């Protein structure tokens, strides 16, 4: 773990670079601030040893780009729209997000947990198995059955 002085020095040096990269990729100030915090938290927690300033700067750039890509391909991001875009939709075409949430929350706990961890926390089946102390194949089975139950509850809408 790095010292407060090292963290402050890195923020002074690389804050503008990290923010610019985020804004270019994400086009959102709120998402930029989230990634900014995550990148510097990773730096503070990292034990990486840098050969020189250029190596350190390259690390910040790579970590920032990867964090932006991860956010852009996340389950939540790919299945969400900005609130102002929802306001512009006619009421009958706006998605009923509370209906989906109700369906997920109404699942039995064993399915609800794996669905949540897989889709919202983006955990792999192996990671979910470790977290819930279940066999990886059991996790795949629970995901499959959970998706089937959701599909039924949502009237055949695709889940997946």
HELIX and SHEET records of a PDB file:
HELIX    1   1 UNK A    4  UNK A   26  1                                  23    
HELIX    2   2 UNK A   29  UNK A   45  1                                  17    
HELIX    3   3 UNK A   53  UNK A   72  1                                  20    
HELIX    4   4 UNK A   75  UNK A   78  1                                   4    
HELIX    5   5 UNK A   83  UNK A   88  1                                   6    
HELIX    6   6 UNK A   97  UNK A  105  1                                   9    
HELIX    7   7 UNK A  109  UNK A  115  1                                   7    
HELIX    8   8 UNK A  116  UNK A  120  3                                   5    
HELIX    9   9 UNK A  125  UNK A  132  1                                   8    
HELIX   10  10 UNK A  136  UNK A  153  1                                  18    
END                                                                             
